[in-house]
Structure formats: structure tokens, C-alpha cells
Amino acid sequence: MTTPRHEFYETDEKLTLSVFDKNAIPDEVSVKFEPRSLVYEHGDKKLVLQPLKGEIDPDASDFTVGKVKVEIRLVKRVHFRWGVLEGDTPDVLATSEAPASTSTPVVPDARPKPKKNWESITTNILSQEKEKSLSDDPNAGGDTAVNGFFQKLFDGADEDTKRAMMKSYQESGGTTLSTNWDEVGKGEVEVKPPQGSEWKKWAA
């Protein structure tokens, strides 16, 4: 007995096997279909495929005899690509059915979640806020507060301190304010513009 040359192509639903047996006599060709096997016989040629990669439907499978080849059509019970004709693969039908779940489904908690009282929270925050004084934050109140701060400092100072403040402020063009008369009285106070600025004296 010899094994005839054969090849196949497939889809998810069917596999077509071509057995090259030239001038085969239809009445003498025998093809036996089983769920996991196929046997082709004709004269001294025999092809046995067992086990098939997947399970087939023997009743729906068939074949036709041509002048050059015998075409065998296998109908798959489970639709997937085999890739090869034979393979020791577990019965897909037996393993594809998952056991029914016996676990109790998780029911989401339907109880309404407590809502935050934003009005109460806002009132509480506002009640805790207090107006910052100059002693708490020197920047509070903007320019008005700063001017008030220096006014209080000037009013409460002695004569030397007042002279030092006035002299340093005028001679430096408002860039320096000193309360140390011993230092300011030694000479003209240098102009110290803010970093990144340039001092220019405008002609009258």
C-alpha cells in the first residue's frame, strides 16, 4: 500500500482535502468518515488520518472524484482553524462548555451615599478666617498698608532716626530707607535700584 500525495486548505467551518489519485475509478474509491478520523482507500493507495486535529460531522462531510484528484470536504463541528490535519487535541466540544457558575452574583450596594453639606463646610471655613493685620503679614493691605507702616515708624522715631530716614530716602531716589544716622550722616546715600533695573537721572 502506498500513501497518495495530498494537500488541504480550510476555513473556520470546513476543510477541503485534495488526494492526488489520477484517473481514480469512482466506484472503487472508499472514504470512511469518523468524528476524529478519515480513511481513504483506492486500489493500492491508502491514506489514514487519525486523530484529526478537530472533530468533524461525518454525515455532513462528502467527497467527489475527478480525473486528477479526489476532493474530500470535511465539515467541522467546532468552527476554528486547525492549521494541521492531525493532532492529539482534546475534544473541543467537551472542553468548550464551561460549567455553570454557582457563585452568588455580586449585587452593588444600592444604599445612597451621604452627601456632603457644602454650605456648612463653606460657612465653617469662612468663620475660621480672620483678617490679617500688618503685624501678621507685612504684605497685607498693599501700598496703603506699607505707607501706613512707615508713617507709624517715622512718628515714633527720635530726631536722628527721622533725619536718617528723610536723607536716605531723598538722596537714594526712594531706593533706600535707613534709620541709622551714624551711617547716613557720613555722606551721600548711594542710589540702589532694584535688581534688573537701571537708574537714570532726568534733567529738570
C-alpha positions in Angstrom: 0.0 0.0 0.0 1.2 3.5 -0.8 0.2 6.8 0.6 -1.0 9.2 -2.1 0.1 12.8 -2.2 -2.4 15.1 -0.6 -2.9 18.7 0.5 -5.6 20.8 2.1 -7.0 24.3 2.6 -9.5 25.3 5.2 -11.9 27.9 6.6 -13.3 28.1 10.1 -16.3 26.0 9.0 -14.8 23.5 6.5 -11.6 21.7 5.5 -11.1 20.6 1.9 -8.6 17.8 1.4 -7.3 17.0 -2.1 -5.9 13.5 -2.6 -4.0 13.3 -5.9 -5.1 9.9 -7.4 -5.1 10.3 -11.2 -7.9 8.5 -13.1 -9.4 7.1 -9.9 -12.5 4.9 -10.5 -15.4 6.4 -8.6 -17.0 3.0 -7.8 -13.7 1.8 -6.3 -12.9 4.8 -4.1 -13.8 4.4 -0.4 -13.8 7.2 2.1 -14.7 6.5 5.7 -15.7 9.4 7.9 -15.5 9.2 11.7 -15.7 12.1 14.2 -11.9 12.1 14.7 -10.6 10.1 11.8 -10.6 9.7 8.0 -9.6 6.7 5.9 -9.2 6.9 2.1 -8.7 3.8 0.0 -8.4 3.1 -3.7 -6.6 0.2 -5.2 -3.1 0.1 -3.7 -3.4 3.6 -2.3 -4.4 4.3 1.3 -4.5 7.4 3.4 -5.3 7.3 7.1 -5.6 10.5 9.2 -6.1 9.8 12.8 -6.7 11.5 15.1 -7.9 14.5 13.2 -7.0 17.9 14.7 -10.6 18.6 15.4 -14.0 16.8 15.3 -16.0 16.6 12.1 -19.6 15.9 11.2 -19.4 12.5 9.3 -23.0 12.8 8.0 -22.4 16.3 6.5 -18.9 15.5 5.0 -18.6 14.2 1.5 -16.2 13.8 -1.5 -16.1 13.9 -5.3 -13.9 12.0 -7.7 -12.2 13.9 -10.5 -9.7 13.0 -13.3 -6.7 14.2 -11.4 -7.7 14.2 -7.7 -10.3 13.2 -5.2 -11.7 16.2 -3.3 -12.8 15.4 0.3 -14.8 18.0 2.2 -14.8 17.8 6.0 -17.4 19.8 7.9 -16.1 20.9 11.3 -18.3 20.6 14.4 -16.5 23.5 16.1 -15.5 26.4 13.9 -11.8 27.2 14.2 -8.7 26.8 12.1 -6.8 23.6 12.6 -3.5 24.5 10.9 -2.7 20.8 10.5 -4.6 17.7 9.6 -3.7 15.6 12.6 -3.1 16.4 16.2 -3.8 15.0 19.7 -6.1 17.8 20.6 -8.8 17.3 23.3 -12.3 17.3 22.1 -13.2 20.9 21.7 -16.9 20.2 22.2 -16.2 18.7 25.6 -14.0 21.4 26.8 -15.7 24.5 25.3 -18.7 24.2 27.5 -17.9 26.0 30.7 -19.6 24.7 33.9 -22.4 26.8 35.1 -21.4 29.3 37.8 -22.7 28.5 41.2 -21.4 31.6 42.9 -23.8 34.3 44.0 -23.7 37.4 41.8 -22.4 40.5 43.5 -25.2 43.0 43.9 -24.0 46.6 44.1 -24.9 48.5 47.2 -28.0 50.4 46.4 -27.9 52.5 49.5 -27.5 56.2 48.8 -24.2 57.6 49.8 -24.3 60.5 52.2 -24.0 63.9 50.5 -21.6 66.5 51.8 -23.1 69.7 53.2 -21.0 72.1 51.2 -22.9 75.1 52.6 -22.0 74.1 56.1 -18.3 73.4 55.1 -18.1 76.8 53.4 -19.5 78.6 56.5 -17.1 76.8 58.8 -14.1 77.8 56.7 -15.2 81.4 56.5 -15.8 81.5 60.2 -12.2 80.4 60.8 -10.7 83.0 58.5 -9.6 86.3 60.2 -8.4 89.5 58.6 -4.7 89.6 58.7 -3.1 92.7 60.3 0.2 94.3 59.3 1.9 92.5 62.2 0.7 89.1 60.9 1.6 89.8 57.2 3.6 92.9 56.1 2.1 92.5 52.6 -1.5 92.7 53.8 -3.3 95.8 52.5 -1.0 96.6 49.6 0.7 100.0 49.2 -1.7 101.7 51.7 -0.6 99.4 54.5 3.1 99.8 53.6 2.8 103.6 53.7 1.0 103.4 57.0 3.7 101.2 58.4 6.4 103.7 57.5 4.3 106.5 58.8 4.0 104.8 62.2 7.7 104.1 62.2 8.5 107.8 61.4 6.1 109.2 64.0 7.6 107.1 66.8 11.2 107.7 65.9 13.7 110.1 67.5 15.2 113.1 65.7 18.3 111.3 64.4 16.2 108.4 63.1 13.9 110.8 61.3 16.8 112.7 59.7 18.3 109.4 58.6 15.1 108.3 57.0 14.5 111.5 55.2 18.1 111.9 54.0 18.5 108.3 52.8 15.1 108.3 51.0 15.7 111.6 49.2 19.4 111.1 48.2 18.8 107.5 47.0 15.8 108.5 44.9 13.5 106.4 47.0 15.5 103.2 46.7 16.9 103.2 50.2 15.4 103.9 53.6 17.8 103.8 56.6 17.2 104.6 60.3 20.9 104.7 61.1 22.0 108.4 61.3 25.6 107.5 62.2 25.9 105.8 58.8 23.8 108.0 56.7 25.3 111.2 58.1 28.8 110.3 56.8 28.0 111.2 53.2 25.6 111.0 50.3 23.4 107.9 50.2 24.0 105.7 47.1 21.2 105.0 44.7 20.4 101.3 44.7 17.7 100.5 42.1 16.0 97.0 42.2 17.9 94.2 40.5 17.4 94.2 36.8 16.6 98.0 36.7 18.7 100.9 35.6 18.7 104.3 37.4 18.5 107.4 35.2 18.5 111.0 36.5 16.3 113.2 34.4 17.3 116.7 33.7 14.9 119.4 35.0 
